[in-house]
Amino acid sequence: MEQLVRFSVSMEEDLLHQFDHLIEQKGYTNRSEAVRDIVRDTLVEESVKTPDGIVYGALVFLYDHHKRELEKSLSNIQHDYYENIISTSHVHVDHDHCMEVVLLKGKAVVLKAIAEKLLSFKGVKHGKLTLTIALKGHHHGK
């Protein structure tokens, strides 16, 4: 495990109170854990912007399965990008809607393009792509 380094942070009292309230709601036991997670999130967010790096993604979307040809169109796009798709999971939400989870791997720009194509079809109600990357030289010890 990496050695912890102690440093101090200055901020306005009101901002600190808001931060303390937020970390209490999220279940953190101390400010340090929360700050570490915020820093990690920011580093991951910046790392996935690197055009040539390999990232991982999860695309979750909900769609109306009664829309004609929609499932075929969604499937065709997924076949076009089979090299980037690790797996898919399909859930029947109710009589009218299905949810898909698509796990992806590849360059961020490609994964974003896949997500935009899938989410742009008429009948797709809502969706979101989340990208992540393993930060080099970092061991996560909670």
Order of alpha helices (4+ residues) and beta strands (2+ residues): alpha-alpha-beta-alpha-beta-beta-alpha-beta
